[in-house]
């Protein structure tokens, strides 16, 4: 069990609020509140709320975590599949009442077709790099029903990186690494992607998807809709 999985498992069992540090390759360390991963609709940022409100069933929630989105959709009687690679988090979802849980990797997933696919909480980060972003979008496109949409929230982190983005050569400044520490248990660092809307739109168009900027936040964050 990773430190991240242990942290969310502990919170589910105790419901006692606590934070855990997450370091990035940008040199900063942030405290993540375990309770936030279990948040209800009223605690979600507007960008996230709008993605849920615009979703049409059947819905695939990619990187469903502990099921915050899936549980909200169930309350609205909307059909949703919660796709999550972590068995520990899937177990938490099952105990929390999520009805349809898919314990799989999205890159190898070959399930049904969906009207809406969600990649929220910067879910596109699972691509890890700009190179693999195209592979991810093509995979999601193959899972869409005619007229379906993919909703993605991310952020342009140009203000957080040092130097000129052109200095990154073949790399992309939004490609960073995270490392989670819980109770002095350090998880293996893992790659995570943040992407600006223009770059996302360019890749989406190359994949035969139509990009639309739905909403801009106050911290260079945004909600995008990619449709076929």
Buried (B, 14 or more C-beta within 10 A) or exposed (E): EBBBBBBBBBBBEEEEEBBBEBBBBEEEEEEBEBBBBBBEBEEBBEBBBBBBEBBBEBBBBBBBBBBBBBBBBBEEEBBBBBBBBBEBBBBBBBEBEBBBBBBBEBEEBEEEEBBBBBBBBBBBBBBBBBEBBBEBBBBBBEBBBEEBBBBBBBBBBEEBBEEEBEEEEEEBBBBBBBBBBBEEBEBEBBBBBBBBBEBBBEBBEEBEBEBBEBBEEEEBBBBBBBBB
